[in-house]
Amino acid sequence: MESCCGASKSVTSNVVCPLSKTKGKQVKLITLEGLLNANALAQLESDKTYYFCSEQECNVVYFNEEQQVFIKNDLKVPVFQKDLKEDVLACYCFNWTRARIREEIKQTGKSEAVHEISMHIKANRCGCEVNNPQGSCCLGNVSSFIKQVEKLY
């Protein structure tokens, strides 16, 4: 079994979100199956390919080529790219929120989030395909947020 944060990378497609016109990143069905609420899950078409819209201002999270969309309210969890609240997870597997990262940097001058998450990945403990709405590894999100916060301290 390959690590979800290893060789498997999210692929940006030429398929665009019907609302924002942002190119989507293909996600596996297991991501939607794990994160859609019951009402939305009942609308999922298992024979279709779905894409993730990362555009912050767009309400669409997932879409397919037939213009079917799932919006933020259709998910069980807030989406990091679309919700800027401090309590939103940056790492859905190991509970790293913006607030936790910010507080660690404020207290120690740095964050161990990337190191800790990387250790879990090496031990094959991550479940990004199931836990993370983008359906792929969170390390890029976590690293970017750490750099953004470090500039402030």
N, C-alpha and C positions, 0 to 999 in steps of 0.2 A: 504494500500500500504506500503510495507516495504521500509525502507530507503536503498538507494544504498550503503551506507557505514555502514549499520547495520548488520543484520544477513546474508546477501548475501555476501559470500566470494568467491574469485576466486579459482578455483580448478586446481591444477597442474595435468596434465594427464600423461599417458604413451605414448601418441602420440608425436612424435618428429618432429621438423622442418626439412624439407628435405635438407636444406642447412647447418645449424649449428649443427644439431642433438641434440639441446637443447629441453628438455621436454616443451611442450606447456601448456599454461593456457587457458582453454576453455573460450570463450567470446560469448556473446549473439549476435544474428543476428542484433539487433538494434544498436549495437556499430558499426559494419561494415556499416550498412545502413546510419548512420549519418556521418561517417568519410571518406568513400571512395569517390574519385572524380568521376565524371560522367562516364568516360570511364571504370574505374574499377568496379563501381557499376553495369554496364551493364553485367559484367561477374559473378556477385555474384549468387551462387546457393542457393536458400532459403531453400532447403531441406537437406543441408549439415551442419555438425558441424564444426565450425572454432575455431582455437587456436591462441593465441598470442605468438610470439617469443620475449623474452626479451633480448636476446643476443645482446650486444652493437655492436659488429663487423659485425653482420649479417644484410643484406639488407632486409630480409623477415620480415614483420610485422605480417601478418596473413597467415595461411595455413589450409588445411583440409587433411583428411586421403587419399584423392585421389591425393595428391601432388600439388593441385592448390595452388598458392601463390599470395599474394598481397605484393608488396614491398613499401619501404618508399615513393617513388614518386607517389604511388597510393592513398596516403592520402591527405586530405585537410590541415592537420596540421603536424608540426614536432612531432616526438615521443620522449618523455623525455628520455627513456632508450637508444635511438639510436642517439641522437643529443645532444652534450655537449655544445652547444652555450648558452651564458648567457641569451639570450632573449627567450629561449624555456620555455614553461610553465611546472611547476612542479605540479600545481593545475590548471586544465583546466576549472573548474567552477568559480573560484574566482580570477583568474588572478595573481597567484603567480608565477613569473618567478624566475630563479636562480639569476638574477641580482637584483630583488626586495628583495629577501631574504638576499642576500649578503650585499646589501646596508643597510638594516635595522640592521643587526648584526654589521656592521662597525660603524654605527651611535649610536646605543644604547647598544651594547654588547649582544643582544639577539634578537630572532625573535618571533613575536606574530602570525605567520602564522598558526601553529597547533591549537592554541586557537581560532583564528578567523574562520578557516575552521570548527572546531568542533562545534562552535556556529551555523553556517549555517546548518550543518548536523542535529543538534538537532531540528532546525526549518524546517526540510524537504525541504531544498532548493538545495541540491546537485543533480547533474545530471551526475554522473560519467559514468554510462552505455552508455550515449550518447556522452559525451564530452571527456572522457579520452580514448585514444587509447588502453590502457590495459583493458578497460571495467570494471574496479573496482576502489575502493577508492584510492585516491592519498596520503592519510596520511602517508603511509609507505615511499613513495618516498620523501615527504616533510621532514619528520622527519630525514631520513638518510642524506639528503642534509644539513639540519641545523646542525646536529652533525659534519659533515665533515667541514663545514665552521667555526663553533665555535672553532674548534681546531687551526685554523689559527689566531684567534684574542685573 
